[in-house]
């Protein structure tokens, strides 16, 4: 009986905190999507500041931070190192779908997102 009660308490505890964890990644994803949808070669100084805030936010997942850092450092396209890190996220079955989607878009950018990528980004806003 104690194990059932303990498991139920654990599930309730996780359910209580999940919206807060997901909300931080959701806000970060929306910020990143906003930067990418209008991207033209590289982010502006204000956009870089917003992306840096994401990378420094302890409540944002490591995957989302990696995407934000890759976009922050972007010069016409993501660097080879950033693409390798993002491809690792894409291939990892444990990576959140929104992180994977943003990572795939960033890996595919050459100067600006494609029309299909922009449509996906618009859906995230």
TORMI-238034 format. One record per residue: residue number from 1; residue in three letters; x, y negated, z of N, C-alpha, C, O in turn. Coordinates in steps of 0.1 Angstrom, whole numbers, plus 2048, in hexadecimal, padded with zeros to 3 digits. Atoms other than C-alpha are relative to their C-alpha. Layout:
TORMI-238034
ATOM  nr rest  nx  ny  nz cax cay caz  cx  cy  cz  ox  oy  oz
ATOM NUM  Ala   X   Y   Z   X   Y   Z   X   Y   Z   X   Y   Z
...
end
This chain:
TORMI-238034
ATOM  nr rest  nx  ny  nz cax cay caz  cx  cy  cz  ox  oy  oz
ATOM   1  Unk 808 80C 800 800 800 800 809 7F3 800 805 7EA 7F9
ATOM   2  Unk 7F7 80C 7FF 81D 7E8 808 806 7FD 7F3 808 7F1 7EF
ATOM   3  Unk 7FA 802 80D 82D 7ED 7E6 7F6 7FA 7F6 7FA 7F1 7EE
ATOM   4  Unk 80A 806 809 80C 7E5 7D4 7FE 7F1 804 7FD 7E9 7FB
ATOM   5  Unk 802 80D 7FC 808 7C6 7E9 80C 7F7 7FC 80B 7EC 7F8
ATOM   6  Unk 7F4 807 804 82C 7BC 7E3 801 7FD 7F2 805 7F2 7EE
ATOM   7  Unk 800 803 80E 829 7C0 7BE 7F6 7F6 7FC 7F8 7ED 7F3
ATOM   8  Unk 80A 809 803 809 7AD 7BD 804 7F2 804 802 7E8 7FD
ATOM   9  Unk 7FB 80D 7FB 819 790 7D1 80B 7FB 7F6 80C 7EF 7F3
ATOM  10  Unk 7F6 803 809 837 791 7B9 7FA 7FB 7F2 7FE 7F1 7ED
ATOM  11  Unk 807 804 80D 820 78F 79A 7FA 7F2 802 7FB 7EA 7F9
ATOM  12  Unk 807 80D 7FE 80C 772 7A9 80B 7F5 801 808 7EA 7FD
ATOM  13  Unk 7F5 80A 7FF 82D 760 7B2 805 7FC 7F2 807 7F1 7F0
ATOM  14  Unk 7FB 802 80D 83A 764 78F 7F6 7F8 7F7 7F9 7EF 7F0
ATOM  15  Unk 80A 807 808 819 759 780 7FE 7F1 804 7FB 7E9 7FC
ATOM  16  Unk 801 80E 7FB 819 73A 796 80B 7F7 7FB 808 7EB 7F8
ATOM  17  Unk 7F5 808 805 83B 72F 78A 802 800 7F1 809 7F7 7EC
ATOM  18  Unk 7FE 7FF 80E 839 739 766 7FC 7F4 7F8 803 7EF 7EF
ATOM  19  Unk 804 80C 807 826 71A 75A 80B 7F5 801 80D 7ED 7F7
ATOM  20  Unk 7F5 80A 7FE 842 704 768 80C 803 7F8 812 7F9 7F2
ATOM  21  Unk 7F4 7FC 808 85E 717 757 7FD 7FE 7F1 805 7F8 7EA
ATOM  22  Unk 804 801 80E 84B 719 736 7FE 7F1 7FC 800 7EE 7F1
ATOM  23  Unk 803 80E 803 841 6F4 738 80D 7F9 7FD 80D 7F1 7F4
ATOM  24  Unk 7F3 807 803 866 6E9 739 805 804 7F2 809 7FB 7EB
ATOM  25  Unk 7FC 7FC 80D 86E 6FE 71B 7F7 7FB 7F5 7FB 7F7 7EA
ATOM  26  Unk 80A 806 809 84E 6F2 70A 803 7F2 7FD 803 7ED 7F1
ATOM  27  Unk 7FC 80E 802 858 6CE 70F 80D 7FE 7F8 80E 7F6 7F0
ATOM  28  Unk 7F3 800 807 87B 6D5 703 7FE 803 7F2 804 7FD 7E9
ATOM  29  Unk 803 7FB 80E 86E 6E7 6E4 7FA 7F4 7F8 7FD 7F2 7ED
ATOM  30  Unk 807 80B 807 858 6CA 6DC 809 7F4 7FD 809 7EE 7F2
ATOM  31  Unk 7F6 80A 802 875 6B1 6E0 809 804 7F4 80B 7FC 7EB
ATOM  32  Unk 7F7 7FB 80A 88B 6C6 6CA 7F9 800 7F2 7FF 7FC 7E8
ATOM  33  Unk 808 800 80C 870 6CA 6B0 7FE 7F2 7FB 7FF 7F0 7EE
ATOM  34  Unk 802 80E 804 86A 6A5 6B0 80D 7FA 7F9 80C 7F2 7F0
ATOM  35  Unk 7F3 804 806 88F 69F 6A9 802 806 7F2 806 7FF 7E9
ATOM  36  Unk 7FD 7F9 80C 891 6B9 68E 7F6 7FC 7F4 7FB 7FC 7E9
ATOM  37  Unk 80A 803 80A 871 6B0 67B 804 7F4 7F8 801 7F3 7EC
ATOM  38  Unk 7FC 80C 807 880 68E 672 80F 7FF 7FD 814 7F5 7FA
ATOM  39  Unk 7F2 7FF 801 8A4 699 671 805 7FC 7F2 800 801 7E8
ATOM  40  Unk 7FA 804 80D 8B9 689 655 80F 800 803 815 7F6 806
ATOM  41  Unk 7F2 7FD 7FF 8DD 697 657 805 802 80F 80D 80B 811
ATOM  42  Unk 7FC 7FF 7F2 8E1 692 67D 7F6 7F8 809 7F0 7EF 804
ATOM  43  Unk 809 807 7F7 8CD 687 69C 805 7F1 803 812 7EF 803
ATOM  44  Unk 7FC 80D 7FC 8CD 662 6A6 805 800 80E 805 80A 815
ATOM  45  Unk 7FB 802 7F2 8DD 655 6C6 7F5 803 80A 7F8 80A 814
ATOM  46  Unk 80A 7FE 7F6 8BC 655 6D8 7FC 80F 800 7F9 815 80B
ATOM  47  Unk 803 7F2 800 8B4 678 6CC 80B 809 806 808 813 80D
ATOM  48  Unk 7F5 7F9 7F9 8D6 684 6D7 7FF 7FF 80F 802 809 816
ATOM  49  Unk 802 802 7F2 8CF 676 6F9 7F5 809 806 7F7 80F 810
ATOM  50  Unk 80B 7F7 7FC 8AE 689 6FB 805 80F 800 801 816 809
ATOM  51  Unk 7FB 7F2 801 8BF 6A9 6F0 80A 803 80B 80A 80E 810
ATOM  52  Unk 7F7 7FD 7F5 8DB 6A5 70A 7F8 801 80D 7FD 809 815
ATOM  53  Unk 808 7FE 7F4 8C0 6A1 725 7FB 80E 801 7FA 814 80C
ATOM  54  Unk 804 7F2 800 8B3 6C3 71A 80B 809 805 809 812 80D
ATOM  55  Unk 7F5 7F7 7FD 8D5 6D3 71C 804 7FF 80F 80A 808 815
ATOM  56  Unk 7FC 802 7F2 8DA 6C4 73F 7F5 804 80A 7F6 802 816
ATOM  57  Unk 80C 7FD 7F8 8B7 6CF 74C 801 80E 805 800 817 7FD
ATOM  58  Unk 7FE 7F3 7FA 8BB 6EC 764 7F3 809 7FF 7F4 815 800
ATOM  59  Unk 80D 7F8 801 896 6F6 75F 7FE 805 7F1 7F4 80B 7EF
ATOM  60  Unk 801 7FB 80E 89B 6FC 739 808 80C 7FE 813 80E 803
ATOM  61  Unk 7FA 7F3 802 8A4 71F 72D 80E 7FE 7F8 810 7F4 7F1
ATOM  62  Unk 7F3 800 807 8C8 726 720 7FE 800 7F1 806 7F9 7EA
ATOM  63  Unk 802 800 80F 8BA 72D 6FD 7FC 7F3 7FB 801 7EE 7F1
ATOM  64  Unk 805 80D 804 8A8 70C 6FB 80C 7F6 801 80D 7ED 7F8
ATOM  65  Unk 7F5 809 7FE 8C7 6FA 708 80A 802 7F4 810 7F9 7EF
ATOM  66  Unk 7F7 7FE 80C 8DC 70B 6EC 7FB 7FA 7F4 803 7F5 7EC
ATOM  67  Unk 806 807 80B 8C4 6FF 6D2 802 7F1 800 806 7EB 7F6
ATOM  68  Unk 7FE 80E 7FE 8C5 6DC 6E0 80E 7FC 7FD 810 7F1 7F7
ATOM  69  Unk 7F1 803 802 8EB 6DC 6E0 804 801 7F2 80B 7F8 7ED
ATOM  70  Unk 7FD 7FF 80E 8ED 6E8 6BD 7FA 7F5 7F8 801 7F0 7EE
ATOM  71  Unk 805 80B 807 8D6 6CD 6B1 807 7F3 803 80A 7EB 7FB
ATOM  72  Unk 7F9 80C 7FB 8E8 6B3 6C6 80D 7FE 7F8 811 7F3 7F4
ATOM  73  Unk 7F3 801 807 909 6BC 6B5 800 801 7F1 80A 800 7EA
ATOM  74  Unk 802 7FE 80F 8FB 6C0 692 805 7F4 7F8 803 7E8 7FB
ATOM  75  Unk 7FC 80A 80A 90C 6AD 676 7FD 806 7F2 805 80E 7ED
ATOM  76  Unk 805 7FB 80D 8F8 6B6 656 7FC 80E 801 7F2 812 7FA
ATOM  77  Unk 804 7F2 7FE 8F6 6DA 662 806 804 80E 80F 7FD 813
ATOM  78  Unk 7FA 7FB 7F4 8FD 6ED 682 80E 806 7FE 811 80B 7F3
ATOM  79  Unk 7F2 7FB 802 921 6F7 688 800 80F 7FF 7F6 815 803
ATOM  80  Unk 7FF 7F2 801 92D 71A 682 7FE 807 80E 7F8 811 80F
ATOM  81  Unk 801 7FB 7F2 930 720 6A8 7F1 7FF 804 7EC 809 80A
ATOM  82  Unk 80E 801 7FC 90D 713 6AE 7F7 80A 7F8 7EE 810 7FE
ATOM  83  Unk 808 7F7 807 8FF 728 692 802 80E 805 7F8 816 806
ATOM  84  Unk 7FD 7F3 7FA 910 747 6A1 7F8 802 80D 7F2 80D 80F
ATOM  85  Unk 808 7FF 7F3 900 740 6C3 7F1 800 7FD 7EA 808 804
ATOM  86  Unk 80E 7FF 803 8DE 739 6B4 7FC 80D 7F9 7F1 812 7FC
ATOM  87  Unk 803 7F3 806 8E0 759 69F 7FF 80B 80A 7F7 814 809
ATOM  88  Unk 800 7F6 7F5 8E7 76C 6BF 7F2 7FF 807 7ED 809 80B
ATOM  89  Unk 80E 802 7FA 8C7 75D 6CE 7F5 806 7F7 7EC 80C 7FC
ATOM  90  Unk 80A 7FB 809 8B3 765 6AF 800 810 800 7F5 816 7FF
ATOM  91  Unk 7FF 7F1 800 8BF 78A 6B0 7FD 806 80D 7FA 812 80E
ATOM  92  Unk 803 7FA 7F3 8B9 78E 6D5 7F1 801 802 7E9 7F8 801
ATOM  93  Unk 80F 7FD 7FF 897 79F 6DB 7FB 7F9 80D 7EE 7F8 80E
ATOM  94  Unk 805 806 7F4 895 78D 6FD 7FE 7F1 7FF 7FA 7EA 808
ATOM  95  Unk 801 80E 802 896 76A 6EE 7F1 7FC 7FE 7EA 803 7F6
ATOM  96  Unk 80D 805 802 876 756 6F0 7FD 7FC 7F2 806 7F8 7EB
ATOM  97  Unk 804 803 80E 863 752 6CF 802 7F2 7FC 807 7EF 7F0
ATOM  98  Unk 7FF 80E 803 864 72C 6D0 80F 7FD 7FE 813 7F5 7F5
ATOM  99  Unk 7F1 802 801 88A 72C 6D6 805 807 7F3 80D 800 7EB
ATOM 100  Unk 7FC 7FA 80C 88E 745 6B9 7FC 7F8 7F4 804 7F6 7EA
ATOM 101  Unk 805 808 80B 879 730 6A2 808 7F3 7FE 80C 7F0 7F3
ATOM 102  Unk 7F7 80C 801 88D 710 6AA 80E 804 7FB 814 7FD 7F3
ATOM 103  Unk 7F2 7FC 804 8AE 723 6A7 800 803 7F1 80A 7FF 7EA
ATOM 104  Unk 800 7FD 80F 8A4 730 684 7FF 7F4 7F8 806 7F3 7ED
ATOM 105  Unk 801 80D 807 89B 70D 679 80D 7F9 800 812 7F5 7F5
ATOM 106  Unk 7F4 807 7FF 8BB 6FE 685 80B 807 7F8 813 801 7F1
ATOM 107  Unk 7F6 7F9 808 8D0 71A 675 7FE 7FD 7F1 808 7FD 7EA
ATOM 108  Unk 803 802 80E 8BF 713 654 801 7F2 7FB 7FF 7EF 7EF
ATOM 109  Unk 800 80E 804 8C3 6ED 654 80D 7FD 7F8 818 801 7FD
ATOM 110  Unk 7F5 805 808 8D9 6DE 639 7FC 7F1 7FD 7F5 7EF 7F4
ATOM 111  Unk 803 80E 800 8D6 6B8 63E 7F2 7FD 806 7F1 7F3 80D
ATOM 112  Unk 80D 802 7FB 8B1 6BB 646 7F8 80D 800 7FC 815 7F8
ATOM 113  Unk 808 7F4 801 897 6D5 64D 7F8 802 7F3 7F5 7F8 7ED
ATOM 114  Unk 808 7FD 80C 885 6E6 630 7F2 7FC 803 7EE 7FA 80E
ATOM 115  Unk 80F 803 7FE 860 6DF 62A 7F9 80A 809 7F1 807 811
ATOM 116  Unk 806 7F5 7F7 857 701 63A 804 7FD 80E 7FC 7FF 817
ATOM 117  Unk 7FC 803 7F3 86C 6F8 658 7F9 7F4 806 7F5 7F5 812
ATOM 118  Unk 807 80C 7FB 85C 6D6 65B 7F2 804 804 7ED 7FE 80E
ATOM 119  Unk 80D 7FB 7FC 83A 6E7 65B 800 807 80D 7F7 805 815
ATOM 120  Unk 7FF 7F9 7F3 844 6FE 677 803 7F6 80B 7FD 7F7 816
ATOM 121  Unk 7FD 80A 7F6 853 6E0 68A 7F4 7F8 804 7F1 7F5 80F
ATOM 122  Unk 80C 808 7FE 833 6CC 686 7F6 808 809 7F0 802 811
ATOM 123  Unk 808 7F8 7F8 820 6E9 695 804 800 80F 7FC 803 818
ATOM 124  Unk 7FB 800 7F2 836 6E7 6B4 7FE 7F2 807 7FF 7F1 813
ATOM 125  Unk 801 80D 7FB 82F 6C2 6B9 7F2 7FE 807 7EF 7F3 80C
end
